[in-house]
Amino acid sequence: MTDIGFYHLVATPLEKALPKLLEKVLGSGARAVVMAGSTERVEALNGLLWTYAPNGFLPHGSAKDGQAERQPIWLTAKDENPNGATILVLTDGAMSDNLPSYARCLDVFDGADETAVARARERWTLYKDAGHGLAYWQQTDSGGWERKN
């Protein structure tokens, strides 16, 4: 089963936290698929990953860019894995029917949004009932992560 980590944003928005998480993914030698809630959100994240830091660079692409197999990070609103990723990052409450094809999943949700928190709890229960390994990470004031369970 896939190990699923829930990443509860409380100090910074997704736009600040996602690049740091993806840096760690790439630093481990893994590839990632980032699944967002809409095509518009994918394009916003695509632009963000080019500009998030003056000296930062995260090689990535989306359907607009093509050549998925060459992209270490693939941004999509579809439930797909065209770059052979082992890590799935779910944002905007997105869900995948293909969790078993990934070694690890990061479910990132906004702690300031009560609906997002309630839906994350529902996904936790669903994943637990399916037998996935679960971990809960809460963002610290400094933007890092602390495991809470």
C-alpha positions as CSV (number, residue, x, y, z in Angstrom):
1,M,0.0,0.0,0.0
2,T,1.0,3.6,-0.5
3,D,2.3,5.7,2.4
4,I,0.2,8.8,2.6
5,G,1.3,11.9,4.5
6,F,-1.2,14.6,5.2
7,Y,0.4,18.1,5.2
8,H,-1.6,20.6,7.1
9,L,-0.8,24.1,6.0
10,V,-1.1,26.6,8.9
11,A,1.8,29.1,8.5
12,T,2.1,29.6,4.7
13,P,-0.1,29.0,1.7
14,L,0.4,26.2,-0.8
15,E,2.3,28.5,-3.1
16,K,5.1,28.9,-0.4
17,A,5.1,25.3,0.9
18,L,4.8,23.4,-2.4
19,P,8.2,24.4,-3.8
20,K,10.0,23.4,-0.6
21,L,8.2,20.0,-0.6
22,L,9.1,19.4,-4.3
23,E,12.8,20.4,-3.6
24,K,12.9,17.5,-1.0
25,V,11.2,15.1,-3.5
26,L,13.8,15.9,-6.2
27,G,16.6,15.9,-3.6
28,S,15.7,12.3,-2.9
29,G,16.1,11.4,-6.6
30,A,12.3,10.8,-7.0
31,R,9.9,12.1,-9.6
32,A,6.6,13.7,-8.7
33,V,3.1,14.2,-10.1
34,V,1.3,17.2,-8.7
35,M,-2.4,16.9,-9.1
36,A,-4.4,20.1,-8.8
37,G,-8.1,20.9,-8.8
38,S,-8.3,22.5,-12.2
39,T,-6.4,23.3,-15.3
40,E,-6.2,26.9,-14.3
41,R,-4.6,26.0,-11.0
42,V,-2.1,23.8,-12.9
43,E,-1.1,26.8,-15.0
44,A,-0.8,29.0,-11.9
45,L,1.4,26.4,-10.2
46,N,3.4,26.1,-13.4
47,G,4.2,29.8,-13.4
48,L,4.9,29.7,-9.7
49,L,7.6,27.0,-10.0
50,W,9.5,29.2,-12.4
51,T,9.4,32.2,-10.2
52,Y,9.2,31.1,-6.5
53,A,12.8,32.0,-5.7
54,P,15.4,34.1,-7.3
55,N,18.0,31.3,-7.3
56,G,15.5,28.4,-7.2
57,F,14.8,26.0,-10.1
58,L,12.4,23.1,-10.1
59,P,12.4,21.3,-13.5
60,H,8.7,20.7,-14.3
61,G,6.1,20.7,-17.0
62,S,2.4,20.3,-17.7
63,A,0.3,19.2,-20.7
64,K,0.9,22.7,-22.1
65,D,4.6,22.0,-22.2
66,G,4.5,18.4,-23.3
67,Q,7.2,15.8,-23.1
68,A,5.9,14.4,-19.9
69,E,8.5,11.6,-19.8
70,R,11.3,14.2,-19.6
71,Q,9.7,16.1,-16.7
72,P,10.9,15.3,-13.1
73,I,7.8,17.1,-11.9
74,W,4.5,16.8,-13.8
75,L,1.6,19.2,-13.0
76,T,-1.8,18.0,-13.9
77,A,-5.5,18.2,-13.1
78,K,-5.9,14.6,-14.4
79,D,-5.4,11.4,-12.6
80,E,-2.3,10.4,-14.6
81,N,1.3,9.5,-14.2
82,P,3.0,10.2,-17.6
83,N,6.4,10.8,-16.1
84,G,6.8,7.6,-14.2
85,A,6.6,9.3,-10.8
86,T,6.8,7.5,-7.5
87,I,5.5,10.4,-5.5
88,L,2.1,11.9,-5.9
89,V,1.3,15.4,-4.4
90,L,-2.4,16.1,-4.1
91,T,-3.6,19.7,-3.8
92,D,-7.0,21.4,-3.7
93,G,-8.6,18.3,-2.3
94,A,-7.8,16.3,-5.5
95,M,-8.0,12.5,-5.2
96,S,-6.5,9.7,-7.2
97,D,-7.8,6.2,-8.1
98,N,-4.2,5.2,-8.8
99,L,-2.6,5.5,-5.3
100,P,-1.2,1.9,-5.4
101,S,1.0,2.9,-8.4
102,Y,2.9,5.4,-6.1
103,A,5.3,4.7,-3.3
104,R,4.2,7.8,-1.5
105,C,1.5,10.4,-1.5
106,L,1.5,13.9,0.0
107,D,-2.0,15.3,0.6
108,V,-1.5,19.0,1.1
109,F,-4.5,21.0,2.5
110,D,-5.2,24.5,3.8
111,G,-5.7,24.6,7.5
112,A,-7.4,28.0,7.3
113,D,-10.2,26.5,5.1
114,E,-12.7,24.6,7.3
115,T,-14.1,22.8,4.3
116,A,-10.6,21.7,3.2
117,V,-9.9,20.4,6.7
118,A,-13.2,18.5,6.9
119,R,-12.5,16.9,3.5
120,A,-9.0,16.0,4.6
121,R,-10.5,14.2,7.5
122,E,-12.8,12.3,5.2
123,R,-9.9,11.3,3.0
124,W,-7.9,10.2,6.1
125,T,-10.7,7.8,7.0
126,L,-11.1,6.5,3.5
127,Y,-7.3,5.9,3.1
128,K,-7.1,4.3,6.6
129,D,-10.0,1.9,5.7
130,A,-8.2,1.0,2.5
131,G,-5.1,0.0,4.5
132,H,-2.7,2.7,3.5
133,G,0.0,3.8,5.9
134,L,-0.8,7.3,7.2
135,A,1.1,10.1,8.8
136,Y,0.0,13.6,9.8
137,W,2.4,16.5,9.4
138,Q,1.5,20.0,10.7
139,Q,3.3,23.1,9.4
140,T,5.4,25.0,12.0
141,D,5.5,28.7,12.3
142,S,8.8,28.7,10.5
143,G,7.3,26.9,7.5
144,G,8.9,23.5,8.4
145,W,6.9,20.3,9.3
146,E,6.3,18.5,12.6
147,R,4.9,15.0,12.7
148,K,2.0,14.9,15.0
149,N,0.8,11.3,15.3
